């Protein structure tokens, strides 16, 4: 079994997990594997569900618009299937850049060992997300204090739509990169929307809308985050930055990684250009359109 590190720009997709009638990262991966003839020909996944490779699983499900640096998928792969080979069939928004061969277990009857009991979802011991929170008016010290109150073991039921699995132990990290607050959150697993709700909670405290004690009130249930203005933050600034496994050593495919960086850098330039274009339109509206006529010659 082989595990692949997958990076992607999540903006064009309706999340990672495959769905009917909308583009997803997983569908793009399975399209590539189908073209490479790696899907299990004997699989019968059921009506309306496409076949997958033997042993296939992914580290997690990212929401629509969420990007990834280290999404991890693992399955029984032929020896020739490298990140470069996989990238040859993937769109420019998705790139495999490293791989790890799953160690064979020593407890099989034939003594040869097998890796079929590895599961990319269940065997992950830590996941790390990073959120780029646009907050030019934020106080970094207040942001750091808010994250400090969030760190540790808590019941995060108030910050997720999940009904179970809400008690988690989180590690947090913080960096100020004007005009952003870069929020890092790590745990064994995450309830739905938790990191995006945390981003909203940090913003509210860091901008002075609420005192740091508001974090404690939300966590202990004495404040309702819905009625008290803690929405689910936007998905696009969120990145699945790392997934850790105790027995995997990933090897970077330098050619695949170089190509991935170049392709994603080009997408970044296009995104920045689109942002500047929208900014110009907004500035034009603010000035009543006067700037759009600057420098024009009078024509009779």
C-alpha positions as CSV (number, residue, x, y, z in Angstrom):
1,X,0.0,0.0,0.0
2,X,1.2,3.5,-0.9
3,X,0.2,6.8,0.7
4,X,0.3,10.1,-1.4
5,X,0.6,13.6,-0.2
6,X,-1.9,15.7,-2.2
7,X,-1.9,19.5,-2.4
8,X,-4.8,21.4,-4.0
9,X,-6.4,24.8,-4.5
10,X,-9.8,24.1,-3.1
11,X,-11.6,27.1,-4.7
12,X,-12.9,25.3,-7.8
13,X,-14.3,22.3,-5.9
14,X,-17.3,21.5,-3.7
15,X,-15.1,19.9,-1.1
16,X,-12.9,16.8,-1.1
17,X,-15.4,14.0,-0.9
18,X,-17.0,12.8,-4.1
19,X,-20.6,13.9,-4.8
20,X,-23.1,13.6,-7.6
21,X,-23.1,16.3,-10.3
22,X,-20.6,18.7,-8.7
23,X,-16.8,18.8,-9.1
24,X,-14.8,17.5,-6.1
25,X,-11.2,16.8,-5.4
26,X,-11.8,13.2,-4.9
27,X,-13.7,12.8,-8.2
28,X,-10.7,14.4,-9.9
29,X,-8.4,11.9,-8.2
30,X,-10.5,8.9,-9.1
31,X,-10.8,10.2,-12.7
32,X,-7.0,10.1,-12.8
33,X,-6.8,6.7,-11.3
34,X,-9.4,5.4,-13.7
35,X,-7.4,6.7,-16.6
36,X,-4.3,5.0,-15.2
37,X,-6.3,1.8,-14.8
38,X,-5.7,1.6,-11.0
39,X,-9.3,1.2,-9.8
40,X,-10.4,-2.2,-8.6
41,X,-12.1,-3.9,-11.5
42,X,-14.0,-6.3,-9.2
43,X,-15.3,-3.7,-6.9
44,X,-19.1,-3.3,-6.7
45,X,-19.6,-0.2,-4.5
46,X,-23.3,0.0,-5.2
47,X,-25.5,2.0,-7.5
48,X,-24.5,5.5,-8.1
49,X,-21.1,5.1,-6.4
50,X,-18.0,4.8,-8.5
51,X,-15.3,2.1,-7.9
52,X,-12.2,2.9,-5.9
53,X,-8.7,1.3,-5.7
54,X,-8.3,-1.6,-3.2
55,X,-7.8,-0.3,0.3
56,X,-8.6,3.3,-0.7
57,X,-9.1,5.9,2.1
58,X,-8.3,9.6,2.6
59,X,-7.1,11.4,5.7
60,X,-10.2,13.7,5.9
61,X,-12.9,15.6,4.2
62,X,-12.3,19.2,3.5
63,X,-15.3,21.5,2.9
64,X,-16.1,23.4,-0.3
65,X,-13.4,26.0,-1.0
66,X,-10.9,24.6,1.6
67,X,-7.4,23.9,0.2
68,X,-4.8,21.4,1.3
69,X,-1.0,21.0,1.5
70,X,-0.9,17.5,2.9
71,X,-4.2,15.8,2.3
72,X,-3.3,12.1,2.3
73,X,-4.8,9.3,0.3
74,X,-3.6,5.7,0.5
75,X,-4.4,2.5,-1.5
76,X,-2.9,-0.6,-3.0
77,X,-0.9,1.0,-5.8
78,X,1.4,-0.5,-8.4
79,X,5.1,0.2,-8.0
80,X,5.2,2.4,-11.1
81,X,2.5,4.8,-9.7
82,X,4.6,7.8,-8.5
83,X,3.5,11.3,-7.7
84,X,4.7,12.3,-11.2
85,X,2.7,9.6,-12.9
86,X,-0.4,10.6,-11.0
87,X,0.1,14.3,-11.8
88,X,0.1,13.5,-15.4
89,X,-3.7,12.9,-15.2
90,X,-4.6,15.5,-12.6
91,X,-5.9,19.1,-13.3
92,X,-3.6,22.0,-12.6
93,X,-5.3,22.7,-9.3
94,X,-4.4,19.3,-7.7
95,X,-0.9,17.9,-7.3
96,X,0.7,14.8,-5.7
97,X,4.1,15.8,-4.4
98,X,5.3,13.0,-2.0
99,X,4.7,9.4,-1.2
100,X,5.3,6.8,1.5
101,X,5.1,3.0,1.3
102,X,3.2,1.6,4.2
103,X,5.3,-0.8,6.2
104,X,4.2,-4.4,6.1
105,X,2.9,-5.9,9.3
106,X,4.7,-8.9,10.8
107,X,1.7,-10.8,11.9
108,X,0.5,-12.4,8.6
109,X,0.2,-16.2,8.3
110,X,2.5,-16.4,5.3
111,X,5.3,-14.4,7.0
112,X,5.5,-12.0,4.0
113,X,3.7,-9.2,5.8
114,X,0.9,-7.0,4.5
115,X,-0.2,-3.4,4.7
116,X,-3.8,-3.9,4.0
117,X,-4.8,-3.0,7.6
118,X,-3.6,0.6,7.2
119,X,-6.3,3.2,6.9
120,X,-5.5,6.8,6.0
121,X,-8.4,8.1,8.0
122,X,-8.2,6.1,11.2
123,X,-4.4,5.8,11.5
124,X,-3.8,9.5,11.5
125,X,-2.7,10.7,14.9
126,X,-2.7,14.4,14.3
127,X,-4.2,16.9,11.8
128,X,-3.1,20.5,11.6
129,X,-5.1,23.3,10.0
130,X,-4.0,26.8,9.2
131,X,-6.4,29.7,8.8
132,X,-5.4,33.0,7.2
133,X,-7.6,35.5,9.0
134,X,-7.8,38.9,7.4
135,X,-8.0,41.3,10.3
136,X,-6.0,44.5,9.7
137,X,-7.4,46.2,12.8
138,X,-6.8,43.2,15.1
139,X,-4.8,43.4,18.3
140,X,-2.2,40.5,18.1
141,X,-2.0,40.2,21.9
142,X,-5.7,39.7,22.2
143,X,-5.6,37.2,19.4
144,X,-2.9,35.3,21.1
145,X,-4.8,35.3,24.4
146,X,-8.0,34.1,22.7
147,X,-6.1,31.2,21.2
148,X,-4.5,30.4,24.5
149,X,-8.0,30.0,26.1
150,X,-9.0,27.7,23.3
151,X,-6.0,25.4,23.7
152,X,-6.2,22.3,25.8
153,X,-9.1,19.9,26.3
154,X,-12.6,21.4,26.0
155,X,-16.1,20.4,24.9
156,X,-16.4,22.3,21.7
157,X,-20.1,21.5,21.2
158,X,-21.0,25.2,20.9
159,X,-18.6,25.6,17.9
160,X,-19.8,22.7,15.7
161,X,-22.9,21.3,14.2
162,X,-21.8,17.8,15.3
163,X,-23.8,16.1,18.0
164,X,-20.9,13.8,19.2
165,X,-17.2,13.7,19.3
166,X,-17.1,17.3,20.4
167,X,-14.6,16.9,23.3
168,X,-11.1,17.5,21.8
169,X,-7.6,18.5,22.9
170,X,-6.3,21.3,20.8
171,X,-2.9,22.8,20.4
172,X,-2.8,26.3,18.9
173,X,-0.2,28.6,17.4
174,X,-0.3,32.2,16.2
175,X,1.6,34.5,13.9
176,X,0.9,38.1,12.8
177,X,1.5,38.6,9.1
178,X,0.0,42.0,8.2
179,X,-2.9,42.2,7.4
180,X,-3.5,38.6,8.5
181,X,-3.7,36.7,11.7
182,X,-2.3,33.3,10.9
183,X,-4.0,30.8,13.2
184,X,-2.7,27.2,13.5
185,X,-4.8,24.5,15.2
186,X,-3.8,20.9,15.7
187,X,-5.7,17.9,17.1
188,X,-6.3,14.2,16.5
189,X,-9.5,15.1,14.7
190,X,-11.9,18.0,14.3
191,X,-15.7,18.3,14.5
192,X,-17.3,19.9,11.6
193,X,-16.6,23.7,11.1
194,X,-14.7,23.9,14.3
195,X,-11.6,25.7,13.0
196,X,-13.7,28.2,11.0
197,X,-15.8,29.0,14.1
198,X,-12.6,29.4,16.1
199,X,-11.4,31.9,13.5
200,X,-14.5,33.9,14.0
201,X,-14.2,33.8,17.8
202,X,-10.5,35.0,17.6
203,X,-11.5,37.8,15.3
204,X,-14.2,39.0,17.6
205,X,-11.9,39.1,20.6
206,X,-8.9,40.5,18.7
207,X,-10.9,43.4,17.2
208,X,-12.2,44.3,20.7
209,X,-15.8,43.4,20.0
210,X,-15.8,41.1,23.0
211,X,-13.4,40.6,25.9
212,X,-11.1,37.5,26.1
213,X,-13.5,36.1,28.8
214,X,-16.1,35.7,26.0
215,X,-14.1,32.6,24.8
216,X,-14.6,31.0,28.2
217,X,-18.3,31.8,28.1
218,X,-18.7,30.2,24.7
219,X,-16.8,27.0,25.7
220,X,-18.7,26.5,29.0
221,X,-22.0,27.0,27.3
222,X,-23.1,30.2,29.1
223,X,-23.0,32.1,25.8
224,X,-24.7,31.0,22.5
225,X,-22.2,31.7,19.7
226,X,-25.1,31.8,17.1
227,X,-27.0,34.5,18.8
228,X,-23.9,36.3,20.0
229,X,-22.4,36.7,16.6
230,X,-19.9,33.9,16.1
231,X,-20.5,32.8,12.5
232,X,-18.8,30.1,10.5
233,X,-15.9,32.0,8.9
234,X,-15.3,31.7,5.2
235,X,-13.8,28.5,3.9
236,X,-11.3,29.7,1.4
237,X,-8.6,30.9,3.9
238,X,-8.5,27.4,5.5
239,X,-5.7,24.9,4.6
240,X,-5.2,21.3,5.7
241,X,-1.5,21.8,6.4
242,X,-0.4,18.5,7.8
243,X,-1.6,14.9,8.7
244,X,0.8,12.9,10.8
245,X,1.1,9.1,10.9
246,X,3.4,7.2,13.4
247,X,4.9,4.8,10.9
248,X,5.1,6.6,7.6
249,X,8.1,8.4,6.2
250,X,7.2,10.5,3.1
251,X,9.7,10.9,0.3
252,X,9.3,14.1,-1.7
253,X,9.3,13.7,-5.5
254,X,11.4,16.7,-6.3
255,X,10.2,16.9,-9.9
256,X,6.5,16.7,-8.9
257,X,7.1,19.2,-6.1
258,X,8.8,21.7,-8.4
259,X,6.0,21.4,-10.9
260,X,3.4,21.8,-8.2
261,X,5.0,24.9,-6.8
262,X,5.1,26.5,-10.3
263,X,1.5,25.6,-11.2
264,X,0.2,26.9,-7.8
265,X,2.3,30.0,-8.0
266,X,0.7,30.8,-11.4
267,X,-2.7,30.3,-9.8
268,X,-1.7,32.6,-7.0
269,X,-0.7,35.3,-9.5
270,X,-4.1,35.0,-11.3
271,X,-5.9,35.2,-8.0
272,X,-4.0,38.3,-7.0
273,X,-4.8,39.9,-10.3
274,X,-8.5,39.1,-9.9
275,X,-8.4,40.6,-6.4
276,X,-6.7,43.8,-7.7
277,X,-9.3,44.1,-10.5
278,X,-12.2,43.9,-8.1
279,X,-10.4,46.4,-5.8
280,X,-10.2,48.8,-8.8
281,X,-13.9,48.4,-9.5
282,X,-14.7,49.1,-5.8
283,X,-12.5,52.2,-5.8
284,X,-14.2,53.4,-8.9
285,X,-17.6,53.1,-7.3
286,X,-16.3,55.0,-4.2
287,X,-15.1,57.9,-6.4
288,X,-18.2,58.0,-8.5
289,X,-16.4,56.7,-11.5
290,X,-14.3,59.8,-11.8
291,X,-11.0,58.0,-11.8
292,X,-12.0,55.9,-14.8
293,X,-12.0,59.1,-16.9
294,X,-8.6,60.4,-15.8
295,X,-6.2,61.0,-18.6
296,X,-8.8,60.7,-21.4
297,X,-8.6,63.3,-24.2
298,X,-11.6,65.4,-25.1
299,X,-13.1,64.2,-28.3
300,X,-15.5,66.4,-30.3
